[in-house]
Amino acid sequence: MDLKNKKVLVTGAGGFIGSHLVERLVSLQANLTCFVRYNSLNSWGFLDDLSIKNSLNIISADLKDSDAVRNAVKNQEIIFHLAAAVSIPHSYDFPREHLQTNIMGTFNVLQSAKEYGIKKLVHLSSSEVYGTAVEVPIKENHRLQGQSPYSATKIAADKLAESFYLSFGLPVAIARPFNTFGPRQSARAIIPTIITQALSEDKVIIGNDKPTRDLNYVSNTVDGLIQTASSEKSIGEVINFGSGTEISIRDLADRIVSLLGKDIEIRQDKKRFRPDKSEVMRLVADNSKAKKLLGWKPKVSLEEGLTRTIKWVSGHLDLYKIGLYNK
């Protein structure tokens, strides 16, 4: 499916991955509508920083408002559903917010897509649904484990999407990215947390340094989303998008500090640890399905992605609250 001139809706368009996806869709000449969460400051999130923002059709509303979602979905052909409450620590404190946004919000999108006969819906999942790996690398049929309220709501949202495909024939594809990173990511995530501290402080404070993660640069993830939307082969499928390699949080911190040419202390803070049974200790993707089904492969390496991200964060330190534990 060629996305040129297609009517495309992106929920969560003002977020980290969403804003990068918007830029790509504009370059592909899609007829784009961006759904962002309403706020009294009239902020469009990261879309505010894009040179193309004035040419975008933007709807400011709330995913939990079924009427707003219906109005946004009407007359669209393709939906990228990225909007979600995404913070694991925040989900410990406010699980209801995650439930309402991630489950009911997704239901609103699915129900509206069914009503209006959407041609393709790409639902963004998360590798957190797997929990700590039982078998590695992690295939799409790995068991799902709700080790945090966040991951539990994403499992529910994924299964809702699956049910709309199986029950109603809605052309849904579930894209499951592993840990995406890159420019514009908030300090809720580990890489900008390390970079901002290393640039501004004499030490870097992190949580548990033993878990491993499969880190994938944002353009690789966007490639996967575009290819998922463009291929008929993805309908009804769950597809991992990850690098296929893993790195511990400690080794990641050491690598970032080294790239910055720094020699500073890296310290663990127990206050940043997840509860013992909630910590996901190991994530590494089996990306063979994405390669076979879509011809996808990660183009930007971890080293190159970290270099690009460091450069961006260095020029945008004013966007970060240095030293504050950002949930």
N, C-alpha and C positions, 0 to 999 in steps of 0.2 A: 504494500500500500504506500503510495507516494503521499506524503503529508502536505505537499504544496496545495494551497487554497482550501485545505480541509478545515472544517470548523472544529477547533480544538479547545477544550476547557482544561485548565490546570488548577486543581485545588491545592492549597498550600503554596501558591506561586511566589509568595513573598519570603519563603523560607530559604535555607541554605541550598539544598538540592533543587528546590523549585525554581529559584531565580536563575540558576545555571541552565535548567531545562528550558525556561522561558527564552533565554538568549539563543539557545540552539534552535528552538522552534521558529523564532523570528528569522533566523538565518535560512531556515528551510521554507520560509514564506507561507507558514500556516496562518490561517485566519483565527487568531488567538484571542481567548478570553481568560483573564486571570482572576481567580477567586482568592481573596485574602481576608483575613479575620478583621472585622471592624474594630476600631478603637477611636476614642475621642480625639486623639492627636491627628487622625487621618493619615497615619503612617501606613505605607505599603510594604513595610519590611525592607528587604534588600532590593526590592524593585526601585526604591527611592534613589538608589545609587547608580542605576543604569542609565546610560545616555539615551536609551530608547523608551524611557518610561512614559513620555508624553504621547507616544504613538500606541500605547497599550490600552486595550479595553479592560478596565478593572472593575470588579464587583467587590465591594466591602460589605461583608455580612458574616454570619456565624454558621458553621457547618451543622450545628445542632438545630438550626431553624429550617424545618422541612420545606416551608414555602420558599425561602430564599434559595435553597438548593434546587428545588424544582424549576424556579425561574432561570437559574443559571444553566441548568442542563438542557432546558428546552431549546430546540433548533441546533444543538451540537451534534457532531458526528463521532468524535473521539474524546475520551476523558482520560486524563492522567490524574489519578487520585492519590495525592501526596500528603494532604493535610492531616495532621495528627498532633496529639500531645506526646512529646517524645522523650522527656527526661525521666530516667529511671529513679534517681533520688527524689525528684518531685513527686513521682507516683507513690512513694512510700507515705508521703505526707498528705497527698490529695488524690487518692485513688478514684474517687467519684468523678473528678474532672477528666481523668483518662478514660474511664468507662464511658462517660457521656459523649466525649469527642470521638474516641477511636471506634467505639462500637455503634452507638446511635448515629453518629455523624456518617460513618461508612454505610450504615443501613439507608440513610436518607439519599446518599449518592446512588447506591445500587437500585433502590426502589424507583428513583427518578429516571435512571438509565433504562430500566425495564419499561417504564411507562412511555418513554419517548423513543424507544427503539434505537438506542445508541449502537453504532457499528463496532466499536471496540472500547473496552474499559481496561486500562492498565492500573492495577491496584498495587501500591507500594507496601511491601511487607518489611520485615526486619530480621536479621540473623539472630536477634535475641530470642526469637520464638523457639530456637533449638535448645536453649539453655547450655549447660556445660556439655561438651561433646562426649557422647558415648562411643562413637566410632568416628575416626578421622581418615581422610577428609570427609566433611559432612555432605551427604547427598540430600536431595530434596525429600526423600522418604524417611529421613532421620526422625525419631520421635520428637514431639513438641513438648516443651516443659515450661510451665508458667512460673519462672523463678523470681519474678517481680510483678507487681500489679500492671506495670507497663507491658511486659511481655505477654501476660495473660490477656490483656485487651487486644493486643495485636494478633494473637492466636485466634481470638473470637472473630475479629474483623476479617482475617484470612478465610476462616471457615464460612463466614457469611458470604463472602465473595464466591467461594467455591460452590456454596449451595445455590446461589443465583444462576450459576452456570449449569449445574446438574438438574435443578428443578425447572428452570424457565428458559434455558438455552441462551442466557445472556452471554455475549462474547467477551468473557473476562479472562485476563491473564494476570497472574500474580508474580510480580518481580520482587525477588528477595535479595537485596543488596547486603553485603557484609559491611564492615565499618568504613563508611565513606568519609573522606576528609578533603580539605582544600580551602581556597580563599572564601571568605565570608562566614565560615563556620564559627559559632559562638563558643565561648569558653566553657560551656556545658560539656563539651567534648574534650578528650584527653590531649590531642595534638595542639590546639590553640592554647590550652591551659599551660602546657609545658613551654611553648614558644614565648608567650607573653611574659611569663615569670623569668625565663632565661634572658630575655632582652632587658628586663627592668629591675630585677632583684639580684641579690647575691646568693640565692638558693632557689631550688625548685621543689615545691611541695606537691606530692601526689598521694593517691590512696594506695591500695594494694598493688605492689609492683610485679607480682608473680603471674597474673592472668595473661594469656596470649590472645591476640586479635589478628584478624585478617583485614589489613588496611588497603583500601582501594580508592584511588584518586577520583575526584568528583566527575571529571570528564569521562572516565571509564564507566561510571554508573549511568551517566546521561546517555552514553552510547547504547548501553543495555536497554534503557527505557525506550529509546527511539526504535531500536531494532525489534523490541517486543511489540510495540504498537504497529510496526510496519509489516509484520509477518503473520500470516494465517496460521502457521504452525504453532504459535504460542497460545492459541485459544484453549482454555481449560487447563493450562499447564502452570506449575510452579517452577520458577527458574532462578537458580542462584547466580548472583553476580559478585564474585570475589576474586582475589588474586591467586588463591590456591597456596599461599604461603602464610606463615604466622610469625609473630614477633612478640616477645614479652613486653609488658609496660616498662620494665626497667631498661631493657635493651633499646626500646624506642626512645626513652628519655636520654639515654647515653648518646644515641645517634644524633638526636636533634641538637643537643649541647655541643657535640663534636662539629656538626655542620655550621654552627654559629661561631665556632672557634673559641668557645668558652671553657673555663675550668672551674666549675662551681658545684656546690654540694647538691645532691638529690636526696630528698628526705621523704619518708612515708609519714602520713598523718592518719592515725586510727579513726579520726572523725570522718574521714573520707571513704572509709571501707564500707562496702555493702555488708548487710547481715550475712553470716557465714553460709547459710543454706541458699541465700539469694545470689551470691557471687557466681558469675559465669566464668569458669576458670580457663576454658579453652574454646576458641572458635577458629576454624579454618575451613574454607569452602572447597567442595568438589565442584568445579565450574565446567565439567565436561559436557553437561547437558546444554548449557548456553552456547558452547563452542559447536556442538553437533547440530543443534536445532536452529540456531540463529547465525552461526559463523562469528560469534562474539569472542573477543579476547581483550584483556586489558592492554592498553597501548602505553600508558604512562606508568613507569615503575615507582616503587615506594621512594627511592632516592630522589628521583626527578620531582615527584609530587611534593615531597617535603621541602625541597629547594624552592619550588614555586610558592608554596604556602608560607614559608618563612619570609620570602620577599614581600608577599601581600600583607601579612600581619605586621611586618616592620613598618610599612607605610600607613597602617591604620590602627596604631596602638591607642589612639584616642577613643576608639569604639569599645575598648575593653576596660573593665574595672579591675585593675591589677591587684592581686592579693586577695580578692574576694572569692570565696568558694561559690562558684556559680552552679546552682542545681538545674 
